Amino acid sequence: MAKVALQKLGKRYDDGTEVIRNVSLDIEDGEFMVFVGPSGCGKSTMLRMLAGLEDITQGDLMIGERRVNDVAPSKRGISMVFQSYALYPHMTVYENMAFGLKLAGINRDEVDRSVRQAAEILKLTPLLTRRPKALSGGQRQRVAIGRAIVRKPEVFLFDEPLSNLDAALRVQMRIELARLHSQLNATMIYVTHDQVEAMTLGDRIAVFNGGVIEQVGPPLELYNRPANRFVATFLGSPSMNIMPAEFAVDAEGGRKAIVGGVTAVTLGDGDRRIPGASGAIGIRAEHIELGVAGTLDVPGRTRLVEHLGEMAIAYIEIPGHDEPVAVKLKADQGDIQIGQKVGLRFPSQHVFAFDANGTTVY
């Protein structure tokens, strides 16, 4: 396996469109790194640059000790698993997994040994004689992963490999991928727009936006200490509640955020600075307290309640803010009615403050 280093990488097309801008990142040997972000943010382009399927306009790409900017894809020591399974329909599972090795001139005994080892790891041994049409979606994706494993690459690249699977299969395959990483101790780089995949699979997450990386770190660090408003809202379901606000210090020195000129929210104490005259505050749905009208700080009225089995999400209108605030509730708290008056509290230790540029200052 190998370390991967992105050193001020950039990608610009002939028409001047810049899709990757001066990105630097070190991916450690054996690490599971996830690139996450919305459509068009540059994450898949970056993966294709690593694979050698896109030219690098600027910077250096290092795999191990080698600079591989101009090295052919087949010589980079990588294997890539695509969103599409791309299996040969006329070949069996065994033949699909062996095909690349045969093209590379590997002797028959080594091919057989490699295929059967990969099949054992992926629990595909009973399926080796089947053709793709006789496999489920999850089994086909495991074959695609097996085809990558047999090459014994230094780095595995995954480009949204679970997007074509239904919800239950995605959960199963996430477990399989986590087990595979642990078993192989391989360097893996995984692209997804699904924050659940990112949070559950990654040792670290790199959040892409507009061709740059907004923040890199372990999943819970990004969730609990986002660097800016974009990261704060991208990770989490439902998305973090964001409310434009004016900031002030009261006569006692307390720090307040005023939402819509009406609703006052207390900010935390300490040496953190007020983010200027205006900006926004944010709070996650699970941190908001909900109670009977008149008993908590912020008055509100219920617009909608989503019942999700183990929990409910209530959407509450508050004075001075056009969008309803999402509040996560336990299932037995979800019996409030649409139109019911309620009270909310935003505990100051869970309130984020963002300046006018979106940078987190609290």
C-alpha positions in Angstrom: 0.0 0.0 0.0 1.1 3.6 -0.3 0.7 7.2 0.8 -0.9 9.6 -1.6 0.1 13.3 -1.7 -1.8 16.0 -3.6 0.5 18.9 -3.9 -1.3 22.1 -5.1 -3.2 20.2 -7.8 -5.3 22.1 -10.3 -7.4 21.2 -13.3 -8.4 23.7 -16.0 -10.1 22.9 -19.3 -9.2 24.5 -22.6 -12.2 26.9 -22.4 -10.8 28.3 -19.2 -13.1 26.5 -16.8 -11.3 25.8 -13.6 -12.7 22.8 -11.7 -9.9 22.0 -9.2 -8.0 24.9 -7.6 -4.7 24.5 -5.8 -5.7 21.4 -3.7 -3.2 20.0 -1.3 -3.9 16.9 0.8 -1.9 14.0 2.3 -3.6 10.6 2.5 -1.8 8.2 4.7 -0.8 4.6 4.0 -3.8 2.4 4.8 -6.2 5.3 5.3 -9.8 5.3 4.2 -10.3 8.8 2.9 -13.7 10.0 1.7 -14.2 12.9 -0.8 -17.7 14.3 -0.2 -19.6 17.3 -1.6 -22.5 18.3 -3.8 -22.7 17.6 -7.6 -20.2 19.6 -9.5 -17.9 20.3 -6.6 -14.9 18.6 -8.2 -14.6 15.4 -6.2 -15.1 13.0 -9.1 -12.7 15.0 -11.3 -10.1 14.8 -8.5 -10.5 11.0 -8.4 -10.2 10.8 -12.2 -7.0 12.9 -11.9 -5.6 10.4 -9.4 -6.6 7.5 -11.7 -4.9 9.1 -14.7 -8.2 9.5 -16.6 -7.9 13.4 -16.5 -4.8 15.3 -17.2 -3.3 17.4 -14.3 -3.0 21.1 -15.2 -0.8 22.1 -12.3 0.8 20.7 -9.2 2.2 17.2 -8.4 0.6 13.9 -7.6 2.6 11.5 -5.6 1.8 7.8 -5.0 4.3 6.4 -2.6 7.6 8.0 -3.6 6.7 8.4 -7.3 5.5 11.5 -9.1 2.8 10.1 -11.4 1.5 13.1 -13.2 2.6 11.6 -16.6 2.5 7.9 -15.7 -0.1 5.8 -17.6 -3.1 4.7 -15.5 -2.1 1.0 -15.8 1.3 1.8 -14.3 0.2 3.9 -11.3 -0.5 1.0 -9.0 -4.2 1.9 -8.6 -7.5 0.1 -9.1 -10.8 1.9 -9.6 -14.3 0.8 -8.9 -16.9 2.8 -10.9 -20.6 3.6 -10.2 -21.4 1.3 -13.1 -20.4 -2.3 -12.5 -19.1 -2.5 -16.1 -19.1 -6.3 -16.0 -18.8 -8.3 -19.2 -22.3 -10.0 -19.6 -21.0 -13.0 -21.5 -18.3 -13.9 -18.9 -18.7 -15.7 -15.6 -17.8 -14.1 -12.3 -14.5 -15.9 -12.4 -13.8 -14.7 -15.9 -14.7 -11.1 -15.1 -12.3 -11.1 -12.2 -9.5 -12.8 -14.1 -9.7 -10.9 -17.3 -7.4 -8.0 -16.4 -4.8 -10.4 -15.1 -4.8 -12.4 -18.2 -4.4 -9.3 -20.3 -1.4 -8.4 -18.2 0.2 -11.8 -19.1 0.0 -13.3 -15.5 0.4 -17.0 -15.5 -2.6 -19.2 -15.1 -1.8 -20.5 -11.7 -1.3 -17.0 -10.3 -4.5 -15.8 -11.9 -6.4 -18.7 -10.3 -4.9 -18.1 -6.9 -5.6 -14.4 -7.0 -9.2 -14.8 -8.1 -10.0 -17.4 -5.6 -8.4 -15.4 -2.7 -10.5 -12.3 -3.7 -13.6 -14.4 -4.1 -13.1 -15.8 -0.6 -12.7 -12.3 0.9 -15.9 -11.1 -0.8 -17.9 -14.3 -0.2 -18.2 -14.9 -4.0 -16.9 -18.4 -4.1 -20.3 -20.1 -4.6 -21.0 -17.6 -7.5 -17.9 -18.0 -9.6 -19.6 -19.9 -12.4 -22.6 -17.5 -12.7 -22.9 -14.7 -15.2 -23.8 -11.1 -14.2 -27.5 -11.5 -15.2 -27.9 -14.1 -12.5 -26.6 -11.8 -9.7 -28.2 -9.2 -7.5 -27.0 -5.6 -7.6 -24.9 -6.1 -4.4 -23.3 -9.2 -5.8 -22.4 -7.5 -9.1 -20.8 -4.6 -7.1 -18.8 -7.2 -5.1 -17.6 -8.7 -8.4 -16.5 -5.2 -9.5 -14.6 -4.8 -6.3 -13.1 -8.3 -6.6 -11.8 -7.3 -10.1 -10.0 -4.5 -8.4 -8.6 -6.6 -5.5 -7.0 -9.2 -7.8 -4.6 -6.6 -9.2 -3.2 -6.0 -5.7 -3.0 -2.3 -6.2 -1.3 0.2 -3.9 -4.4 2.4 -3.8 -8.1 1.6 -4.3 -10.3 4.3 -5.9 -14.1 4.2 -5.5 -16.3 6.5 -7.6 -19.8 6.5 -5.9 -19.9 2.6 -6.1 -23.2 2.2 -4.1 -25.3 4.8 -6.0 -27.1 2.2 -8.1 -28.2 0.1 -5.1 -31.4 0.3 -3.0 -31.3 1.5 0.6 -31.0 -1.9 2.2 -28.2 -3.0 -0.1 -26.3 0.2 0.5 -26.3 -0.5 4.2 -25.1 -4.1 3.6 -22.3 -2.9 1.2 -21.1 -0.2 3.6 -20.6 -3.0 6.1 -18.8 -5.0 3.5 -16.5 -2.1 2.5 -15.6 -1.4 6.1 -14.8 -5.0 6.6 -12.8 -5.1 3.4 -10.7 -2.1 4.4 -10.0 -3.6 7.8 -9.0 -6.9 6.3 -6.8 -5.6 3.5 -5.5 -2.6 5.5 -5.5 -0.8 2.1 -5.3 2.8 1.1 -8.8 3.7 -0.1 -10.1 6.9 -1.6 -13.9 7.0 -1.9 -16.1 9.6 -3.6 -19.7 10.1 -2.6 -22.4 12.7 -2.3 -24.0 10.7 0.5 -23.1 12.1 3.9 -24.1 8.8 5.6 -21.6 6.9 3.6 -19.0 9.6 4.3 -19.6 9.6 8.1 -19.7 5.8 8.5 -16.9 4.8 6.2 -14.2 7.4 6.4 -11.2 7.6 8.7 -11.2 11.2 7.5 -13.5 13.2 5.2 -12.5 15.9 2.8 -15.4 18.2 2.0 -15.2 19.6 -1.5 -17.0 22.8 -2.7 -16.3 24.7 -5.9 -13.1 22.9 -6.7 -11.5 23.4 -3.3 -11.4 21.5 0.0 -13.3 23.4 2.7 -12.2 21.2 5.6 -10.5 17.8 6.2 -10.8 15.8 9.4 -12.4 12.8 11.2 -16.1 12.6 10.7 -17.2 13.6 14.2 -14.7 16.5 14.2 -16.3 17.9 11.1 -19.8 17.3 12.5 -19.1 18.9 15.8 -16.6 21.6 14.8 -17.3 22.6 11.2 -14.9 25.3 9.9 -17.7 27.2 8.1 -21.3 27.4 7.3 -21.0 25.2 4.2 -19.5 22.2 6.1 -22.0 22.8 8.9 -25.0 22.5 6.6 -23.7 19.8 4.3 -23.1 17.2 7.1 -26.1 16.2 9.2 -29.7 15.1 8.5 -31.8 17.2 8.6 -29.4 20.0 7.7 -28.3 22.3 10.5 -30.8 25.1 11.1 -29.3 28.4 9.9 -30.8 31.8 10.8 -29.5 35.1 9.6 -28.9 37.3 12.7 -27.6 40.6 14.1 -25.1 40.3 16.9 -24.8 42.5 20.0 -23.6 42.7 23.6 -26.2 43.6 26.2 -25.7 45.8 29.2 -24.4 42.9 31.4 -21.9 41.9 28.8 -23.9 38.9 27.5 -23.7 38.1 23.8 -26.9 37.9 21.9 -27.9 37.0 18.3 -31.1 38.7 17.2 -33.0 36.7 14.5 -35.2 38.9 12.2 -35.1 41.7 14.7 -37.4 39.8 17.0 -36.0 36.6 18.4 -33.1 36.9 20.8 -30.7 33.9 21.2 -28.0 33.8 23.9 -24.5 33.0 22.7 -21.9 31.2 24.7 -19.4 32.9 27.1 -15.7 32.8 26.9 -13.0 34.5 24.8 -14.7 33.8 21.4 -15.4 37.0 19.5 -18.6 38.4 18.2 -18.6 37.9 14.4 -19.2 41.5 13.5 -22.5 43.3 13.2 -24.3 40.6 11.2 -23.9 37.0 10.1 -25.9 33.9 11.0 -26.3 31.4 13.8 -26.8 27.6 13.4 -28.0 24.8 15.6 -28.6 21.2 14.9 -32.0 19.7 15.2 -31.1 17.3 18.0 -29.8 20.1 20.2 -33.0 22.2 20.3 -35.3 21.7 23.3 -39.1 21.8 22.7 -41.7 22.3 25.4 -45.1 23.8 26.2 -45.8 27.3 24.9 -44.6 30.0 27.3 -42.2 27.8 29.2 -39.1 28.2 27.0 -37.3 31.1 25.5 -38.5 31.2 21.9 -42.2 31.0 21.0 -43.2 28.9 18.0 -45.9 27.2 16.1 -45.8 23.7 14.5 -46.0 23.6 10.8 -45.3 19.9 10.1 -44.3 16.7 11.9 -42.5 13.9 10.1 -42.9 10.5 11.9 -39.8 8.3 11.2 -40.4 5.4 13.5 -37.6 5.7 16.1 -37.9 9.5 16.0 -39.9 12.4 14.7 -38.8 15.7 13.2 -41.0 18.7 13.9 -40.8 21.9 11.8 -41.5 24.9 13.9 -42.2 28.5 12.8 -40.5 31.2 15.0 -40.9 35.0 14.9 -38.5 36.8 12.5 -37.4 33.7 10.5 -39.1 32.7 7.2 -38.0 29.1 7.2 -39.3 26.6 9.9 -36.8 25.3 12.4 -36.2 21.5 12.4 -36.3 19.8 15.8 -35.5 16.1 16.4 -37.8 14.4 18.9 -38.0 11.0 20.4 -40.9 9.0 18.9 -43.0 9.4 22.0 -42.6 13.2 21.8 -44.0 13.4 18.3 -47.6 13.7 19.2 -47.7 17.5 18.8 -50.3 18.8 16.4 -49.9 21.0 13.3 -50.6 24.6 14.3 -49.9 23.9 18.0 -48.1 26.6 19.9 -44.8 25.5 21.5 -41.7 26.9 23.1 -38.1 26.3 22.0 -34.8 26.7 23.7 -31.4 27.0 21.9 -28.8 25.9 24.5 -25.9 28.4 24.1 -23.3 25.7 24.2 -24.7 24.2 21.0 -25.2 27.5 19.0 -22.7 28.2 16.2 -22.1 31.7 15.0 -20.9 32.5 11.5 -19.6 35.8 10.2 -20.7 37.5 7.0 -18.3 35.3 5.0 -19.6 32.1 6.5 -16.6 31.4 8.7 -17.3 29.7 12.0 -16.4 32.0 14.9 -18.3 30.2 17.6 
